[in-house]
Amino acid sequence: MKAEGKKRVIIIGASYGGLHAAKEFNKKDDFEVLVFDKKNFHYLQTEAYDFIANKSNISDITIDIGTYINKLSSNIKFVKEKVLEFDASQQKIKTASNEYFYDYLIIATGARTNFPSFIKGLRENSNGVKTLFRALGFKQKFESTIYEYITDNAFSHQRDYNIIIGGAGLSGVEIAAEMAYIIQTDFKRLGIRCLGFNITLVDAAETILPGMDRRIIYATIKRLKALGVHIKTKSFIKEVYPNELILNDGEKLPFDFMIFTGGIKAEPIASQKEYKLNKFNQYIVDDLYNIENEKNIFAIGDVAYITADDTIIPPTAQSAEQSGTIVAKNIIKMAHNQEPIKKAPIIRGMFIALGGKYAVGTIYDKIVFKGYFAYLIKKFITNFYKVFLKP
Ligand SMILES: Cc1cc2nc3c(=O)[nH]c(=O)nc-3n(C[C@H](O)[C@H](O)[C@H](O)COP(=O)(O)OP(=O)(O)OC[C@H]3O[C@@H](n4cnc5c(N)ncnc54)[C@H](O)[C@@H]3O)c2cc1C
């Protein structure tokens, strides 16, 4: 039952985007807000590299959604249910056991790893890191590969051990660097010469970190090389088998395990009507984040294809957070008969963790930071986010 005299906002997805939207309704008692998520925790994907490298544990990279929502005012509630579909004509959503009516709907369901079906065997034979379950599996596999190496290989080189990361974007690069750093420092501590333990980044693009500032790319390549990471760009993965992949030019790369971070596929919600999506399944939204022809339904974060002045805003945590805040503020305005404000997310900077206490990044695409200071900024950003989650 909807509370009388209140506007009901339903938010689907309680992560970077959804939680930022929810927080805007704190103490706004003329709204009743229901935040849905199929999980009871918010997975901090942006810190996956630390988790995989054993520098943090599950409690460091998860936030209990119910606990967070309970700290907000009582007009905001968490519902742990998977939303199966929505019906715009009746203004309702459906879960397996219930239906809920809304005045405004915010879809913040994010994305998962895209395993393109034209790459034969990719999905079956590689891992992603966009869910905690996958990241955990990857962490365990990484550790057991190190264990095997130490027991069978370290003192007399029997064979090479190979880890392949398909996709040299932000997440692939961070994971490669952190793994390489762990191997270098751990093996040094054990007094082992790191013979034949290879980490290889493979990407079809001309360069790693496609689309990023040249200075960042250059500094990252330098750091990856210093860590012993092999970089193979302009290399299109054609087929993947349990322990080997084949590139378009026929070259074969053996691996002990492979992760794929080559792109995302959004998770839109099934609906009575069909809405415009791009090839990554993202809702094509207008400059108020409305999905096609629906003035009270919004998509934010990774599930939305957001552009500003014909430039694509990359799907990042910061664009999810900002789009969540903007949409929630606009809903409050619209409910009070005020004009909503058109505003695109502003990418303030991007910092890439590159193993140990080292990072590179830029602020507003102007100043480039490298090394320990950049690492401190990166840590400040993530810790600041955790403070945000403690109302
Ligand atoms: C390894 C890695 C490193 C990254 N590093 C950075 C970085 O340094 N900086 C940066 O800005 N970005 C980074 N990103 C990208 C960033 O994590 C994403 O852009 C961000 O998670 C998007 O947030 P979101 O709220 O849109 O969606 P998500 O975080 O994907 O959350 C979606 C939520 O919706 C829920 N959900 C989905 N479907 C349903 C349903 N049907 N019913 C109910 N609930 C549902 C899910 O359970 C989930 O909680 C990184 C990503 C990865 C994988």
The ligand as an SDF file (V2000), in Angstrom:
LIG
                    3D

 53 58  0  0  0  0  0  0  0  0999 V2000
   37.4850   -4.0660  -11.2820 C   0  0  0  0  0  0  0  0  0  0  0  0
   36.7340   -2.7680  -11.4810 C   0  0  0  0  0  0  0  0  0  0  0  0
   37.3470   -1.5560  -11.1410 C   0  0  0  0  0  0  0  0  0  0  0  0
   36.6650   -0.3510  -11.3090 C   0  0  0  0  0  0  0  0  0  0  0  0
   37.2910    0.8150  -10.9490 N   0  0  0  0  0  0  0  0  0  0  0  0
   36.6300    1.9900  -11.0580 C   0  0  0  0  0  0  0  0  0  0  0  0
   37.2510    3.2120  -10.6180 C   0  0  0  0  0  0  0  0  0  0  0  0
   38.4020    3.2230  -10.1600 O   0  0  0  0  0  0  0  0  0  0  0  0
   36.5320    4.3650  -10.7200 N   0  0  0  0  0  0  0  0  0  0  0  0
   35.2520    4.3810  -11.2100 C   0  0  0  0  0  0  0  0  0  0  0  0
   34.6320    5.4680  -11.2420 O   0  0  0  0  0  0  0  0  0  0  0  0
   34.6350    3.2510  -11.6410 N   0  0  0  0  0  0  0  0  0  0  0  0
   35.2870    2.0540  -11.5850 C   0  0  0  0  0  0  0  0  0  0  0  0
   34.6790    0.8890  -12.0020 N   0  0  0  0  0  0  0  0  0  0  0  0
   33.3100    0.9500  -12.6010 C   0  0  0  0  0  0  0  0  0  0  0  0
   32.2280    0.9980  -11.5110 C   0  0  0  0  0  0  0  0  0  0  0  0
   32.3860   -0.0520  -10.5960 O   0  0  0  0  0  0  0  0  0  0  0  0
   30.8270    0.9410  -12.1460 C   0  0  0  0  0  0  0  0  0  0  0  0
   30.7310    1.9740  -13.0880 O   0  0  0  0  0  0  0  0  0  0  0  0
   29.7540    1.0860  -11.0640 C   0  0  0  0  0  0  0  0  0  0  0  0
   29.7050   -0.0890  -10.2760 O   0  0  0  0  0  0  0  0  0  0  0  0
   28.3570    1.3720  -11.6500 C   0  0  0  0  0  0  0  0  0  0  0  0
   27.4630    1.5440  -10.5900 O   0  0  0  0  0  0  0  0  0  0  0  0
   25.8950    1.2910  -10.7550 P   0  0  0  0  0  0  0  0  0  0  0  0
   25.2700    1.7720   -9.4880 O   0  0  0  0  0  0  0  0  0  0  0  0
   25.4070    1.8640  -12.0310 O   0  0  0  0  0  0  0  0  0  0  0  0
   25.7200   -0.2970  -10.9260 O   0  0  0  0  0  0  0  0  0  0  0  0
   26.2900   -1.5360  -10.1280 P   0  0  0  0  0  0  0  0  0  0  0  0
   27.3990   -1.1560   -9.2340 O   0  0  0  0  0  0  0  0  0  0  0  0
   26.5510   -2.5870  -11.1450 O   0  0  0  0  0  0  0  0  0  0  0  0
   25.0630   -1.9970   -9.2110 O   0  0  0  0  0  0  0  0  0  0  0  0
   23.8300   -2.4380   -9.7140 C   0  0  0  0  0  0  0  0  0  0  0  0
   22.9870   -2.9620   -8.5580 C   0  0  0  0  0  0  0  0  0  0  0  0
   21.7020   -3.3390   -9.0600 O   0  0  0  0  0  0  0  0  0  0  0  0
   21.3050   -4.5780   -8.4900 C   0  0  0  0  0  0  0  0  0  0  0  0
   20.3540   -5.2110   -9.4160 N   0  0  0  0  0  0  0  0  0  0  0  0
   20.5830   -5.5580  -10.7140 C   0  0  0  0  0  0  0  0  0  0  0  0
   19.4630   -6.0720  -11.2620 N   0  0  0  0  0  0  0  0  0  0  0  0
   18.5110   -6.0570  -10.2970 C   0  0  0  0  0  0  0  0  0  0  0  0
   17.1390   -6.4620  -10.2540 C   0  0  0  0  0  0  0  0  0  0  0  0
   16.5210   -6.9740  -11.3270 N   0  0  0  0  0  0  0  0  0  0  0  0
   16.4570   -6.3140   -9.0940 N   0  0  0  0  0  0  0  0  0  0  0  0
   17.0710   -5.8020   -7.9890 C   0  0  0  0  0  0  0  0  0  0  0  0
   18.3630   -5.4000   -7.9800 N   0  0  0  0  0  0  0  0  0  0  0  0
   19.0730   -5.5190   -9.1180 C   0  0  0  0  0  0  0  0  0  0  0  0
   22.6180   -5.3350   -8.3230 C   0  0  0  0  0  0  0  0  0  0  0  0
   22.4960   -6.3570   -7.3470 O   0  0  0  0  0  0  0  0  0  0  0  0
   23.5810   -4.2130   -7.9050 C   0  0  0  0  0  0  0  0  0  0  0  0
   23.6240   -4.0460   -6.5080 O   0  0  0  0  0  0  0  0  0  0  0  0
   35.3360   -0.3450  -11.8430 C   0  0  0  0  0  0  0  0  0  0  0  0
   34.7170   -1.5650  -12.1840 C   0  0  0  0  0  0  0  0  0  0  0  0
   35.4010   -2.7700  -12.0080 C   0  0  0  0  0  0  0  0  0  0  0  0
   34.7190   -4.0700  -12.3740 C   0  0  0  0  0  0  0  0  0  0  0  0
  1  2  1  0
  2  3  1  0
  2 52  2  0
  3  4  2  0
  4  5  1  0
  4 50  1  0
  5  6  2  0
  6  7  1  0
  6 13  1  0
  7  8  2  0
  7  9  1  0
  9 10  1  0
 10 11  2  0
 10 12  1  0
 12 13  2  0
 13 14  1  0
 14 15  1  0
 14 50  1  0
 15 16  1  0
 16 17  1  0
 16 18  1  0
 18 19  1  0
 18 20  1  0
 20 21  1  0
 20 22  1  0
 22 23  1  0
 23 24  1  0
 24 25  2  0
 24 26  1  0
 24 27  1  0
 27 28  1  0
 28 29  2  0
 28 30  1  0
 28 31  1  0
 31 32  1  0
 32 33  1  0
 33 34  1  0
 33 48  1  0
 34 35  1  0
 35 36  1  0
 35 46  1  0
 36 37  1  0
 36 45  1  0
 37 38  2  0
 38 39  1  0
 39 40  1  0
 39 45  2  0
 40 41  1  0
 40 42  2  0
 42 43  1  0
 43 44  2  0
 44 45  1  0
 46 47  1  0
 46 48  1  0
 48 49  1  0
 50 51  2  0
 51 52  1  0
 52 53  1  0
M  END
$$$$
